[in-house]
Amino acid sequence: LAGRASSGTITNVHITGTSSVTCRQNESCGGMIGYFESTTATNVSSTATVNGLNKTGGLVGYIAGGSITSALVTGTVNCAGDDCGGLVGYVNPGSITDSRAEGDVIATSGHGSGGLIG
């Protein structure tokens, strides 16, 4: 959807089908947003497969302020670096409420990987 979202609102957006995102840059790779700054996302979802390096997430790669509410990710996250998560790769700062990730997180190196947040 976007490489960067800054000071915005995303509502009722759903990425469906057999889509995939492959990021070749160093960080901030997400199924919907790569870099998420001072933004609010509500009722969002993604089925995309995401392939990235650092700060890679099924929905958002890097949250630098903002909030996610009522999100669902069912796609697979493949990550070859640090901070890999099923929903979000890295959060500093931010909040996540009433959200879940149901896909696989496959991290082949690095540290900070998790089913929801890296």
Disulfide bonds with the S-S distance in Angstrom:
Cys23-Cys29 2.14
Cys79-Cys84 1.90
